[in-house]
Amino acid sequence: MPFGCYHLCFDRLEDRNLFTTDEDYRLGMAGIALSTLKFGVDVFAFDLMPNHIHDVLRGTGEQCMQVFSFQKRRISEQMIKNGLPPLPEDYGCILKPILNDKDLKDQVLYTVRNPYEKDFCGPGGHKWGSGYLYFNQLADIIRGDKVSSLSQAKVRALIGSKEVLPPDWEIHPELGILPKCFVKVEEVMRLFESAKDFHTRLVKEYETAVVIARALDEEVVFSMNEIRDIANTELRNEYPGRLFKTLSREEKCRVAVSLNERLGFTPLQLSQALYLSELTISQAIRSKDYGIKPL
């Protein structure tokens, strides 16, 4: 796998978490920072979730797998320190090539959206990730002590490594190595037209989120308000200029069948979003009369 951009997604642990305490998260974030020094990768986005990790990286496939092995070892060592079993030997990851700038934008948005979508925080508000760095003036206010002002013993204690850090990097007493030191924030922001473009896409790129989640063997769960928003957007796109009350049952059913096939919405969810009976939508999904017309 040649030099390029990749989405590295750690396998999800079903029975326990990778991270439990703030110290676990701090050392996990330090592991990503140290990877940029040890293996020469660039980081565009990352998020530490309780039972898995997302990294959007630039490097060779081999470098990305070195990042995975390094972080896996650090996490296992921390688990043992906490009196827990280490990660299983067959614990793995998914490494997906990112093909172009549009794909890079989508993968960054998915990574930043992940904790928000899982209801851990507001959009871009997860402190154990890079989401709060982009288009956020307040990110500059979060400061730490420069490495040059700290003793080597203090640095080692905070990052769990003897690696020599750049003297201008900053270490926060709670967060550890601040993401702004190693994340390519400016390169990410150049991908988007504006702050509004970034934040709108972050919460509205519904179908993209589903496509990426399926590729990573993950699940995206939409709230009822989001499903209604998606359904109304589809109706407006399919029948421009029409009011909802003027749409026929057949027109609504056609959109319902498409959303069922593309996004996996259930008849019950679609009935609540389109104000049709669940039975009507179920019959439409089973019927050959509703061929899928691309929306």
C-alpha atoms as an extended CHARMM CRD file, in Angstrom:
* protein
*
       295  EXT
         1         1  MET       CA              0.0000000000        0.0000000000        0.0000000000  PROA      1               0.0000000000
         2         2  PRO       CA              1.8700000000        3.0710000000       -1.2760000000  PROA      2               0.0000000000
         3         3  PHE       CA              2.3420000000        6.5140000000        0.2210000000  PROA      3               0.0000000000
         4         4  GLY       CA             -0.9950000000        8.2800000000        0.5550000000  PROA      4               0.0000000000
         5         5  CYS       CA             -3.8320000000        8.9260000000        2.9650000000  PROA      5               0.0000000000
         6         6  TYR       CA             -5.5160000000        6.1610000000        4.9630000000  PROA      6               0.0000000000
         7         7  HSD       CA             -8.2770000000        5.6750000000        7.4990000000  PROA      7               0.0000000000
         8         8  LEU       CA             -7.0450000000        3.4100000000       10.2820000000  PROA      8               0.0000000000
         9         9  CYS       CA             -9.8850000000        2.0200000000       12.3910000000  PROA      9               0.0000000000
        10        10  PHE       CA             -9.0840000000       -0.1640000000       15.3850000000  PROA      10              0.0000000000
        11        11  ASP       CA            -11.2880000000       -3.1790000000       15.9950000000  PROA      11              0.0000000000
        12        12  ARG       CA            -14.1410000000       -2.5960000000       18.4080000000  PROA      12              0.0000000000
        13        13  LEU       CA            -13.9320000000       -4.4480000000       21.7100000000  PROA      13              0.0000000000
        14        14  GLU       CA            -17.3360000000       -5.8710000000       22.5720000000  PROA      14              0.0000000000
        15        15  ASP       CA            -16.7860000000       -6.9730000000       26.1680000000  PROA      15              0.0000000000
        16        16  ARG       CA            -14.5950000000       -4.1730000000       27.5800000000  PROA      16              0.0000000000
        17        17  ASN       CA            -13.0540000000       -0.8160000000       26.7280000000  PROA      17              0.0000000000
        18        18  LEU       CA             -9.6820000000        0.3050000000       25.4630000000  PROA      18              0.0000000000
        19        19  PHE       CA             -9.9070000000        3.4110000000       27.6360000000  PROA      19              0.0000000000
        20        20  THR       CA            -11.5520000000        3.8420000000       31.0090000000  PROA      20              0.0000000000
        21        21  THR       CA             -9.7900000000        6.6160000000       32.9510000000  PROA      21              0.0000000000
        22        22  ASP       CA             -8.5220000000       10.0250000000       31.8850000000  PROA      22              0.0000000000
        23        23  GLU       CA             -4.9980000000        8.6540000000       32.2470000000  PROA      23              0.0000000000
        24        24  ASP       CA             -5.8340000000        5.9170000000       29.7200000000  PROA      24              0.0000000000
        25        25  TYR       CA             -7.0980000000        8.5190000000       27.2590000000  PROA      25              0.0000000000
        26        26  ARG       CA             -4.1440000000       10.8470000000       27.8520000000  PROA      26              0.0000000000
        27        27  LEU       CA             -1.6540000000        8.0720000000       27.1610000000  PROA      27              0.0000000000
        28        28  GLY       CA             -3.6900000000        6.9790000000       24.1340000000  PROA      28              0.0000000000
        29        29  MET       CA             -3.5600000000       10.4870000000       22.7020000000  PROA      29              0.0000000000
        30        30  ALA       CA              0.1700000000       10.6420000000       23.4350000000  PROA      30              0.0000000000
        31        31  GLY       CA              0.5530000000        7.4140000000       21.4580000000  PROA      31              0.0000000000
        32        32  ILE       CA             -0.8490000000        9.0820000000       18.3590000000  PROA      32              0.0000000000
        33        33  ALA       CA              1.4280000000       12.0940000000       18.8500000000  PROA      33              0.0000000000
        34        34  LEU       CA              4.4840000000        9.8670000000       19.3160000000  PROA      34              0.0000000000
        35        35  SER       CA              3.5890000000        7.9720000000       16.1420000000  PROA      35              0.0000000000
        36        36  THR       CA              4.2070000000       11.0890000000       14.0830000000  PROA      36              0.0000000000
        37        37  LEU       CA              7.7540000000       11.2340000000       15.4580000000  PROA      37              0.0000000000
        38        38  LYS       CA              8.5680000000        7.5150000000       15.3930000000  PROA      38              0.0000000000
        39        39  PHE       CA              7.0940000000        6.5880000000       12.0190000000  PROA      39              0.0000000000
        40        40  GLY       CA              6.9150000000        9.8570000000       10.0740000000  PROA      40              0.0000000000
        41        41  VAL       CA              3.1500000000        9.8310000000        9.4900000000  PROA      41              0.0000000000
        42        42  ASP       CA              0.9470000000       12.9260000000        9.2920000000  PROA      42              0.0000000000
        43        43  VAL       CA             -2.3030000000       13.0270000000       11.2680000000  PROA      43              0.0000000000
        44        44  PHE       CA             -5.3410000000       14.8130000000        9.8230000000  PROA      44              0.0000000000
        45        45  ALA       CA             -7.9200000000       13.6770000000       12.3630000000  PROA      45              0.0000000000
        46        46  PHE       CA             -8.3800000000       11.1840000000       15.1760000000  PROA      46              0.0000000000
        47        47  ASP       CA            -10.8050000000       10.2030000000       17.8990000000  PROA      47              0.0000000000
        48        48  LEU       CA            -10.3230000000        7.9550000000       20.8930000000  PROA      48              0.0000000000
        49        49  MET       CA            -13.6000000000        6.1950000000       21.6040000000  PROA      49              0.0000000000
        50        50  PRO       CA            -14.0290000000        4.0020000000       24.6940000000  PROA      50              0.0000000000
        51        51  ASN       CA            -13.6760000000        0.7600000000       22.7400000000  PROA      51              0.0000000000
        52        52  HSD       CA            -12.0300000000        1.7270000000       19.4410000000  PROA      52              0.0000000000
        53        53  ILE       CA             -9.9160000000        4.3900000000       17.6960000000  PROA      53              0.0000000000
        54        54  HSD       CA            -10.1590000000        6.2870000000       14.4120000000  PROA      54              0.0000000000
        55        55  ASP       CA             -7.0020000000        7.7510000000       12.8180000000  PROA      55              0.0000000000
        56        56  VAL       CA             -6.8880000000        9.5800000000        9.4790000000  PROA      56              0.0000000000
        57        57  LEU       CA             -3.2440000000        9.4330000000        8.4550000000  PROA      57              0.0000000000
        58        58  ARG       CA             -0.8310000000       10.1720000000        5.6170000000  PROA      58              0.0000000000
        59        59  GLY       CA              2.0220000000        7.7720000000        5.0270000000  PROA      59              0.0000000000
        60        60  THR       CA              2.6230000000        4.3550000000        3.5130000000  PROA      60              0.0000000000
        61        61  GLY       CA              0.4870000000        1.3810000000        4.4200000000  PROA      61              0.0000000000
        62        62  GLU       CA              3.4700000000       -0.0570000000        6.2770000000  PROA      62              0.0000000000
        63        63  GLN       CA              3.8690000000        3.1210000000        8.3370000000  PROA      63              0.0000000000
        64        64  CYS       CA              0.1660000000        3.0870000000        9.2160000000  PROA      64              0.0000000000
        65        65  MET       CA              0.4170000000       -0.5170000000       10.3980000000  PROA      65              0.0000000000
        66        66  GLN       CA              3.4500000000        0.4320000000       12.4800000000  PROA      66              0.0000000000
        67        67  VAL       CA              1.2570000000        3.0930000000       14.0950000000  PROA      67              0.0000000000
        68        68  PHE       CA             -1.3620000000        0.4460000000       14.8510000000  PROA      68              0.0000000000
        69        69  SER       CA              1.1540000000       -2.0090000000       16.3500000000  PROA      69              0.0000000000
        70        70  PHE       CA              2.7370000000        0.7420000000       18.4580000000  PROA      70              0.0000000000
        71        71  GLN       CA             -0.5820000000        1.9460000000       19.8530000000  PROA      71              0.0000000000
        72        72  LYS       CA             -1.7730000000       -1.6230000000       20.4300000000  PROA      72              0.0000000000
        73        73  ARG       CA              1.3350000000       -2.3330000000       22.5090000000  PROA      73              0.0000000000
        74        74  ARG       CA              0.9340000000        0.8690000000       24.5600000000  PROA      74              0.0000000000
        75        75  ILE       CA             -2.7450000000        0.1750000000       25.2390000000  PROA      75              0.0000000000
        76        76  SER       CA             -1.9990000000       -3.4030000000       26.2860000000  PROA      76              0.0000000000
        77        77  GLU       CA              0.7280000000       -2.2070000000       28.6540000000  PROA      77              0.0000000000
        78        78  GLN       CA             -1.6920000000        0.2680000000       30.2320000000  PROA      78              0.0000000000
        79        79  MET       CA             -4.3420000000       -2.4400000000       30.6050000000  PROA      79              0.0000000000
        80        80  ILE       CA             -1.8600000000       -4.6720000000       32.4240000000  PROA      80              0.0000000000
        81        81  LYS       CA             -0.8850000000       -1.7400000000       34.6400000000  PROA      81              0.0000000000
        82        82  ASN       CA             -4.5870000000       -1.3260000000       35.4840000000  PROA      82              0.0000000000
        83        83  GLY       CA             -4.7940000000       -4.9810000000       36.5110000000  PROA      83              0.0000000000
        84        84  LEU       CA             -6.6480000000       -6.0520000000       33.3570000000  PROA      84              0.0000000000
        85        85  PRO       CA             -5.8570000000       -8.6390000000       30.6720000000  PROA      85              0.0000000000
        86        86  PRO       CA             -3.9750000000       -7.2050000000       27.6660000000  PROA      86              0.0000000000
        87        87  LEU       CA             -5.4990000000       -6.9590000000       24.2060000000  PROA      87              0.0000000000
        88        88  PRO       CA             -5.9240000000      -10.3470000000       22.5470000000  PROA      88              0.0000000000
        89        89  GLU       CA             -3.1630000000      -11.4400000000       20.1660000000  PROA      89              0.0000000000
        90        90  ASP       CA             -5.5620000000      -11.4100000000       17.2150000000  PROA      90              0.0000000000
        91        91  TYR       CA             -6.7970000000       -7.8690000000       17.9500000000  PROA      91              0.0000000000
        92        92  GLY       CA             -6.6650000000       -6.0860000000       14.6050000000  PROA      92              0.0000000000
        93        93  CYS       CA             -7.7760000000       -3.1210000000       12.5430000000  PROA      93              0.0000000000
        94        94  ILE       CA             -9.1460000000       -2.0060000000        9.2030000000  PROA      94              0.0000000000
        95        95  LEU       CA             -6.9390000000        0.1450000000        6.9690000000  PROA      95              0.0000000000
        96        96  LYS       CA             -8.8010000000        1.8780000000        4.1310000000  PROA      96              0.0000000000
        97        97  PRO       CA             -7.0310000000        3.9000000000        1.3970000000  PROA      97              0.0000000000
        98        98  ILE       CA             -8.3500000000        7.4380000000        0.9080000000  PROA      98              0.0000000000
        99        99  LEU       CA             -8.5400000000        8.1010000000       -2.8120000000  PROA      99              0.0000000000
       100       100  ASN       CA             -8.8240000000       11.8760000000       -3.2460000000  PROA      100             0.0000000000
       101       101  ASP       CA             -9.5070000000       15.1630000000       -1.4620000000  PROA      101             0.0000000000
       102       102  LYS       CA            -13.2790000000       14.6020000000       -1.4410000000  PROA      102             0.0000000000
       103       103  ASP       CA            -12.7660000000       11.2180000000        0.1850000000  PROA      103             0.0000000000
       104       104  LEU       CA            -10.3340000000       12.7980000000        2.6640000000  PROA      104             0.0000000000
       105       105  LYS       CA            -12.9790000000       15.3770000000        3.6290000000  PROA      105             0.0000000000
       106       106  ASP       CA            -15.5420000000       12.6300000000        4.1340000000  PROA      106             0.0000000000
       107       107  GLN       CA            -13.1910000000       10.5220000000        6.2740000000  PROA      107             0.0000000000
       108       108  VAL       CA            -12.2470000000       13.5110000000        8.4480000000  PROA      108             0.0000000000
       109       109  LEU       CA            -15.9100000000       14.3800000000        8.9320000000  PROA      109             0.0000000000
       110       110  TYR       CA            -16.7760000000       10.7920000000        9.8050000000  PROA      110             0.0000000000
       111       111  THR       CA            -13.9910000000       10.6320000000       12.3770000000  PROA      111             0.0000000000
       112       112  VAL       CA            -14.9790000000       13.9450000000       13.9780000000  PROA      112             0.0000000000
       113       113  ARG       CA            -18.6680000000       13.0230000000       13.8460000000  PROA      113             0.0000000000
       114       114  ASN       CA            -18.1270000000        9.6260000000       15.4830000000  PROA      114             0.0000000000
       115       115  PRO       CA            -18.2810000000       10.6620000000       19.1920000000  PROA      115             0.0000000000
       116       116  TYR       CA            -21.0950000000       13.1210000000       18.4300000000  PROA      116             0.0000000000
       117       117  GLU       CA            -23.0420000000       10.4420000000       16.5740000000  PROA      117             0.0000000000
       118       118  LYS       CA            -22.5400000000        8.0780000000       19.5280000000  PROA      118             0.0000000000
       119       119  ASP       CA            -23.9750000000       10.8200000000       21.7870000000  PROA      119             0.0000000000
       120       120  PHE       CA            -20.7960000000       11.4680000000       23.8030000000  PROA      120             0.0000000000
       121       121  CYS       CA            -20.6800000000       15.1890000000       23.0490000000  PROA      121             0.0000000000
       122       122  GLY       CA            -21.7960000000       18.0000000000       20.7630000000  PROA      122             0.0000000000
       123       123  PRO       CA            -20.4010000000       18.3090000000       17.2200000000  PROA      123             0.0000000000
       124       124  GLY       CA            -16.6110000000       18.5910000000       17.4270000000  PROA      124             0.0000000000
       125       125  GLY       CA            -16.7270000000       18.6820000000       21.2220000000  PROA      125             0.0000000000
       126       126  HSD       CA            -14.8500000000       15.5000000000       22.1300000000  PROA      126             0.0000000000
       127       127  LYS       CA            -11.7480000000       16.3610000000       24.1760000000  PROA      127             0.0000000000
       128       128  TRP       CA             -9.9790000000       13.0830000000       23.3170000000  PROA      128             0.0000000000
       129       129  GLY       CA             -9.8410000000       13.8340000000       19.6320000000  PROA      129             0.0000000000
       130       130  SER       CA             -9.0540000000       16.4870000000       17.0580000000  PROA      130             0.0000000000
       131       131  GLY       CA            -12.6020000000       17.6560000000       16.3440000000  PROA      131             0.0000000000
       132       132  TYR       CA            -12.4400000000       20.8570000000       18.4040000000  PROA      132             0.0000000000
       133       133  LEU       CA             -9.3770000000       22.1400000000       16.4970000000  PROA      133             0.0000000000
       134       134  TYR       CA            -10.9890000000       22.9620000000       13.1500000000  PROA      134             0.0000000000
       135       135  PHE       CA            -12.5760000000       26.3770000000       12.5950000000  PROA      135             0.0000000000
       136       136  ASN       CA            -12.6440000000       27.0420000000       16.3300000000  PROA      136             0.0000000000
       137       137  GLN       CA            -11.0220000000       30.1980000000       17.6590000000  PROA      137             0.0000000000
       138       138  LEU       CA            -11.3010000000       28.8940000000       21.2150000000  PROA      138             0.0000000000
       139       139  ALA       CA             -8.9460000000       26.0000000000       20.4160000000  PROA      139             0.0000000000
       140       140  ASP       CA             -5.9960000000       28.4000000000       20.6600000000  PROA      140             0.0000000000
       141       141  ILE       CA             -6.9110000000       29.2090000000       24.2540000000  PROA      141             0.0000000000
       142       142  ILE       CA             -6.2370000000       25.6500000000       25.4190000000  PROA      142             0.0000000000
       143       143  ARG       CA             -2.5880000000       25.9080000000       26.3740000000  PROA      143             0.0000000000
       144       144  GLY       CA             -0.0220000000       23.7100000000       28.0410000000  PROA      144             0.0000000000
       145       145  ASP       CA              3.5540000000       23.9350000000       29.2640000000  PROA      145             0.0000000000
       146       146  LYS       CA              6.2020000000       23.8190000000       26.5650000000  PROA      146             0.0000000000
       147       147  VAL       CA              8.3340000000       20.7000000000       26.6330000000  PROA      147             0.0000000000
       148       148  SER       CA             11.4120000000       22.9110000000       26.9490000000  PROA      148             0.0000000000
       149       149  SER       CA             10.1410000000       24.1690000000       30.3220000000  PROA      149             0.0000000000
       150       150  LEU       CA              9.5840000000       20.6990000000       31.8190000000  PROA      150             0.0000000000
       151       151  SER       CA             11.9970000000       18.1630000000       33.2240000000  PROA      151             0.0000000000
       152       152  GLN       CA             12.5500000000       14.9500000000       31.2860000000  PROA      152             0.0000000000
       153       153  ALA       CA             11.1280000000       12.9750000000       34.2120000000  PROA      153             0.0000000000
       154       154  LYS       CA              7.9110000000       15.0470000000       34.1490000000  PROA      154             0.0000000000
       155       155  VAL       CA              7.5160000000       14.5960000000       30.4010000000  PROA      155             0.0000000000
       156       156  ARG       CA              8.0590000000       10.8450000000       30.6560000000  PROA      156             0.0000000000
       157       157  ALA       CA              5.4690000000       10.5630000000       33.3890000000  PROA      157             0.0000000000
       158       158  LEU       CA              2.8660000000       12.4560000000       31.3620000000  PROA      158             0.0000000000
       159       159  ILE       CA              3.3700000000       10.6620000000       28.0310000000  PROA      159             0.0000000000
       160       160  GLY       CA              4.5570000000        7.2200000000       29.1520000000  PROA      160             0.0000000000
       161       161  SER       CA              7.6260000000        7.2320000000       26.9110000000  PROA      161             0.0000000000
       162       162  LYS       CA             11.2870000000        8.1890000000       26.8100000000  PROA      162             0.0000000000
       163       163  GLU       CA             10.8420000000        9.6190000000       23.3040000000  PROA      163             0.0000000000
       164       164  VAL       CA             12.3550000000       13.1000000000       22.9240000000  PROA      164             0.0000000000
       165       165  LEU       CA              9.6270000000       15.5800000000       22.0110000000  PROA      165             0.0000000000
       166       166  PRO       CA             10.0640000000       18.8190000000       20.0370000000  PROA      166             0.0000000000
       167       167  PRO       CA             10.8280000000       21.6070000000       22.5400000000  PROA      167             0.0000000000
       168       168  ASP       CA              7.9330000000       23.7800000000       21.3400000000  PROA      168             0.0000000000
       169       169  TRP       CA              5.2820000000       21.0880000000       21.7990000000  PROA      169             0.0000000000
       170       170  GLU       CA              2.8740000000       21.7600000000       24.6510000000  PROA      170             0.0000000000
       171       171  ILE       CA              1.7580000000       19.3520000000       27.3530000000  PROA      171             0.0000000000
       172       172  HSD       CA             -1.4830000000       20.0050000000       29.1940000000  PROA      172             0.0000000000
       173       173  PRO       CA             -1.6900000000       18.6850000000       32.7960000000  PROA      173             0.0000000000
       174       174  GLU       CA             -4.9290000000       16.7880000000       32.0370000000  PROA      174             0.0000000000
       175       175  LEU       CA             -4.9090000000       16.2210000000       28.2700000000  PROA      175             0.0000000000
       176       176  GLY       CA             -1.2170000000       15.4870000000       27.8510000000  PROA      176             0.0000000000
       177       177  ILE       CA              0.3050000000       16.3470000000       24.4640000000  PROA      177             0.0000000000
       178       178  LEU       CA             -2.0630000000       18.8400000000       22.8830000000  PROA      178             0.0000000000
       179       179  PRO       CA             -3.3750000000       17.7270000000       19.4610000000  PROA      179             0.0000000000
       180       180  LYS       CA             -2.6200000000       21.1070000000       17.8990000000  PROA      180             0.0000000000
       181       181  CYS       CA              1.0760000000       20.1720000000       18.1480000000  PROA      181             0.0000000000
       182       182  PHE       CA              0.8310000000       17.2430000000       15.7490000000  PROA      182             0.0000000000
       183       183  VAL       CA             -2.4690000000       17.4070000000       13.8050000000  PROA      183             0.0000000000
       184       184  LYS       CA             -2.3610000000       18.9870000000       10.3300000000  PROA      184             0.0000000000
       185       185  VAL       CA             -5.1560000000       21.4090000000       11.1750000000  PROA      185             0.0000000000
       186       186  GLU       CA             -4.4570000000       23.9670000000        8.4300000000  PROA      186             0.0000000000
       187       187  GLU       CA             -4.3620000000       21.2830000000        5.7310000000  PROA      187             0.0000000000
       188       188  VAL       CA             -7.7420000000       19.9800000000        6.8470000000  PROA      188             0.0000000000
       189       189  MET       CA             -9.3450000000       23.4250000000        6.9410000000  PROA      189             0.0000000000
       190       190  ARG       CA             -8.1530000000       24.1330000000        3.3910000000  PROA      190             0.0000000000
       191       191  LEU       CA            -10.3340000000       21.2560000000        2.2050000000  PROA      191             0.0000000000
       192       192  PHE       CA            -13.5000000000       23.1430000000        3.1580000000  PROA      192             0.0000000000
       193       193  GLU       CA            -14.9980000000       26.3140000000        1.7440000000  PROA      193             0.0000000000
       194       194  SER       CA            -15.6690000000       27.8500000000        5.1370000000  PROA      194             0.0000000000
       195       195  ALA       CA            -16.3830000000       27.1390000000        8.7870000000  PROA      195             0.0000000000
       196       196  LYS       CA            -20.0710000000       26.9540000000        7.9150000000  PROA      196             0.0000000000
       197       197  ASP       CA            -19.3620000000       24.3970000000        5.1980000000  PROA      197             0.0000000000
       198       198  PHE       CA            -17.3970000000       22.2360000000        7.6460000000  PROA      198             0.0000000000
       199       199  HSD       CA            -19.9510000000       22.3280000000       10.4550000000  PROA      199             0.0000000000
       200       200  THR       CA            -22.9500000000       21.8800000000        8.1520000000  PROA      200             0.0000000000
       201       201  ARG       CA            -21.3450000000       18.8350000000        6.5670000000  PROA      201             0.0000000000
       202       202  LEU       CA            -20.3870000000       17.5230000000        9.9890000000  PROA      202             0.0000000000
       203       203  VAL       CA            -23.9950000000       17.1440000000       11.0860000000  PROA      203             0.0000000000
       204       204  LYS       CA            -25.7180000000       16.7350000000        7.6930000000  PROA      204             0.0000000000
       205       205  GLU       CA            -23.5650000000       14.2490000000        5.7220000000  PROA      205             0.0000000000
       206       206  TYR       CA            -25.9540000000       11.4420000000        6.5690000000  PROA      206             0.0000000000
       207       207  GLU       CA            -25.5270000000        9.1580000000        3.5840000000  PROA      207             0.0000000000
       208       208  THR       CA            -21.7490000000        9.5630000000        3.5390000000  PROA      208             0.0000000000
       209       209  ALA       CA            -21.6590000000        8.5100000000        7.1840000000  PROA      209             0.0000000000
       210       210  VAL       CA            -23.5830000000        5.3340000000        6.3750000000  PROA      210             0.0000000000
       211       211  VAL       CA            -21.3510000000        4.4510000000        3.4120000000  PROA      211             0.0000000000
       212       212  ILE       CA            -18.1420000000        4.8810000000        5.4520000000  PROA      212             0.0000000000
       213       213  ALA       CA            -19.5990000000        3.0470000000        8.4620000000  PROA      213             0.0000000000
       214       214  ARG       CA            -20.4640000000        0.0420000000        6.2960000000  PROA      214             0.0000000000
       215       215  ALA       CA            -16.9330000000       -0.0230000000        4.8730000000  PROA      215             0.0000000000
       216       216  LEU       CA            -15.5390000000       -0.0130000000        8.4240000000  PROA      216             0.0000000000
       217       217  ASP       CA            -18.0710000000       -2.5800000000        9.6930000000  PROA      217             0.0000000000
       218       218  GLU       CA            -19.5830000000        0.0070000000       12.0410000000  PROA      218             0.0000000000
       219       219  GLU       CA            -23.1190000000        1.1620000000       12.6690000000  PROA      219             0.0000000000
       220       220  VAL       CA            -24.6440000000        4.6190000000       12.3950000000  PROA      220             0.0000000000
       221       221  VAL       CA            -27.7710000000        5.2410000000       14.4610000000  PROA      221             0.0000000000
       222       222  PHE       CA            -29.9420000000        8.2160000000       13.5170000000  PROA      222             0.0000000000
       223       223  SER       CA            -32.3520000000        9.9830000000       15.8250000000  PROA      223             0.0000000000
       224       224  MET       CA            -35.9700000000       10.3990000000       14.7790000000  PROA      224             0.0000000000
       225       225  ASN       CA            -35.3780000000       14.0950000000       14.1100000000  PROA      225             0.0000000000
       226       226  GLU       CA            -32.4630000000       13.2200000000       11.8160000000  PROA      226             0.0000000000
       227       227  ILE       CA            -34.5640000000       10.6510000000        9.9570000000  PROA      227             0.0000000000
       228       228  ARG       CA            -37.3080000000       13.2290000000        9.4220000000  PROA      228             0.0000000000
       229       229  ASP       CA            -34.7040000000       15.7140000000        8.1950000000  PROA      229             0.0000000000
       230       230  ILE       CA            -33.3070000000       13.1440000000        5.7550000000  PROA      230             0.0000000000
       231       231  ALA       CA            -36.7750000000       12.1900000000        4.5020000000  PROA      231             0.0000000000
       232       232  ASN       CA            -37.8350000000       15.8160000000        4.0150000000  PROA      232             0.0000000000
       233       233  THR       CA            -34.6000000000       16.6000000000        2.1710000000  PROA      233             0.0000000000
       234       234  GLU       CA            -35.1670000000       13.6200000000       -0.1370000000  PROA      234             0.0000000000
       235       235  LEU       CA            -38.7330000000       14.6970000000       -0.8200000000  PROA      235             0.0000000000
       236       236  ARG       CA            -37.6170000000       18.2440000000       -1.6670000000  PROA      236             0.0000000000
       237       237  ASN       CA            -34.9190000000       16.9310000000       -3.9950000000  PROA      237             0.0000000000
       238       238  GLU       CA            -37.2210000000       14.4640000000       -5.7060000000  PROA      238             0.0000000000
       239       239  TYR       CA            -40.2480000000       16.7600000000       -5.9630000000  PROA      239             0.0000000000
       240       240  PRO       CA            -38.9280000000       20.3570000000       -6.0140000000  PROA      240             0.0000000000
       241       241  GLY       CA            -41.4640000000       23.0780000000       -5.3710000000  PROA      241             0.0000000000
       242       242  ARG       CA            -44.0520000000       20.6660000000       -3.9990000000  PROA      242             0.0000000000
       243       243  LEU       CA            -45.5680000000       21.0140000000       -0.5460000000  PROA      243             0.0000000000
       244       244  PHE       CA            -45.5740000000       17.9390000000        1.6580000000  PROA      244             0.0000000000
       245       245  LYS       CA            -49.3810000000       17.9070000000        1.8560000000  PROA      245             0.0000000000
       246       246  THR       CA            -49.6460000000       17.7850000000       -1.9500000000  PROA      246             0.0000000000
       247       247  LEU       CA            -47.5250000000       14.6440000000       -2.3010000000  PROA      247             0.0000000000
       248       248  SER       CA            -49.3800000000       11.4230000000       -3.0160000000  PROA      248             0.0000000000
       249       249  ARG       CA            -49.0050000000        8.2320000000       -1.0230000000  PROA      249             0.0000000000
       250       250  GLU       CA            -47.2380000000        6.6550000000       -4.0030000000  PROA      250             0.0000000000
       251       251  GLU       CA            -44.6930000000        9.4800000000       -4.1910000000  PROA      251             0.0000000000
       252       252  LYS       CA            -43.9200000000        9.1890000000       -0.4960000000  PROA      252             0.0000000000
       253       253  CYS       CA            -43.6650000000        5.4060000000       -0.7990000000  PROA      253             0.0000000000
       254       254  ARG       CA            -41.1220000000        5.7210000000       -3.6000000000  PROA      254             0.0000000000
       255       255  VAL       CA            -38.9040000000        7.8330000000       -1.3520000000  PROA      255             0.0000000000
       256       256  ALA       CA            -39.4920000000        5.4190000000        1.5460000000  PROA      256             0.0000000000
       257       257  VAL       CA            -38.3610000000        2.4180000000       -0.5250000000  PROA      257             0.0000000000
       258       258  SER       CA            -35.2340000000        4.2590000000       -1.6340000000  PROA      258             0.0000000000
       259       259  LEU       CA            -34.3330000000        5.2550000000        1.9280000000  PROA      259             0.0000000000
       260       260  ASN       CA            -34.9210000000        1.7050000000        3.1080000000  PROA      260             0.0000000000
       261       261  GLU       CA            -32.5320000000        0.2880000000        0.5260000000  PROA      261             0.0000000000
       262       262  ARG       CA            -29.8560000000        2.9900000000        0.7250000000  PROA      262             0.0000000000
       263       263  LEU       CA            -29.8260000000        3.8070000000        4.4360000000  PROA      263             0.0000000000
       264       264  GLY       CA            -31.5370000000        0.8160000000        6.0050000000  PROA      264             0.0000000000
       265       265  PHE       CA            -34.3840000000        2.7390000000        7.6420000000  PROA      265             0.0000000000
       266       266  THR       CA            -37.1240000000        0.4530000000        8.9400000000  PROA      266             0.0000000000
       267       267  PRO       CA            -40.7930000000        0.6800000000        7.9450000000  PROA      267             0.0000000000
       268       268  LEU       CA            -41.5890000000        1.9470000000       11.4570000000  PROA      268             0.0000000000
       269       269  GLN       CA            -38.9980000000        4.7350000000       11.2340000000  PROA      269             0.0000000000
       270       270  LEU       CA            -40.1800000000        5.6980000000        7.7580000000  PROA      270             0.0000000000
       271       271  SER       CA            -43.8290000000        5.6640000000        8.7900000000  PROA      271             0.0000000000
       272       272  GLN       CA            -43.0710000000        8.1710000000       11.5690000000  PROA      272             0.0000000000
       273       273  ALA       CA            -41.0440000000       10.3680000000        9.2180000000  PROA      273             0.0000000000
       274       274  LEU       CA            -43.4770000000       10.3210000000        6.2690000000  PROA      274             0.0000000000
       275       275  TYR       CA            -46.7690000000       10.0380000000        8.1770000000  PROA      275             0.0000000000
       276       276  LEU       CA            -47.8220000000        6.8530000000        6.4250000000  PROA      276             0.0000000000
       277       277  SER       CA            -48.8370000000        3.5940000000        8.0500000000  PROA      277             0.0000000000
       278       278  GLU       CA            -46.1170000000        1.0540000000        8.7610000000  PROA      278             0.0000000000
       279       279  LEU       CA            -48.1330000000       -1.5290000000        6.8150000000  PROA      279             0.0000000000
       280       280  THR       CA            -48.2770000000        0.7110000000        3.7340000000  PROA      280             0.0000000000
       281       281  ILE       CA            -44.5080000000        1.1860000000        3.7110000000  PROA      281             0.0000000000
       282       282  SER       CA            -43.8440000000       -2.5160000000        4.3500000000  PROA      282             0.0000000000
       283       283  GLN       CA            -46.0510000000       -3.3990000000        1.3870000000  PROA      283             0.0000000000
       284       284  ALA       CA            -44.2560000000       -0.8230000000       -0.7880000000  PROA      284             0.0000000000
       285       285  ILE       CA            -40.8480000000       -2.2570000000        0.1360000000  PROA      285             0.0000000000
       286       286  ARG       CA            -42.0100000000       -5.7720000000       -0.8360000000  PROA      286             0.0000000000
       287       287  SER       CA            -43.7490000000       -4.6070000000       -3.9920000000  PROA      287             0.0000000000
       288       288  LYS       CA            -42.1610000000       -4.6900000000       -7.4450000000  PROA      288             0.0000000000
       289       289  ASP       CA            -44.1980000000       -1.6280000000       -8.3720000000  PROA      289             0.0000000000
       290       290  TYR       CA            -41.7180000000        0.6610000000       -6.6130000000  PROA      290             0.0000000000
       291       291  GLY       CA            -38.5430000000        0.3480000000       -8.6180000000  PROA      291             0.0000000000
       292       292  ILE       CA            -35.7120000000        2.3230000000       -7.0710000000  PROA      292             0.0000000000
       293       293  LYS       CA            -35.1900000000        5.6040000000       -8.8260000000  PROA      293             0.0000000000
       294       294  PRO       CA            -31.8650000000        7.2980000000       -7.8770000000  PROA      294             0.0000000000
       295       295  LEU       CA            -32.5100000000       10.4200000000       -5.7900000000  PROA      295             0.0000000000
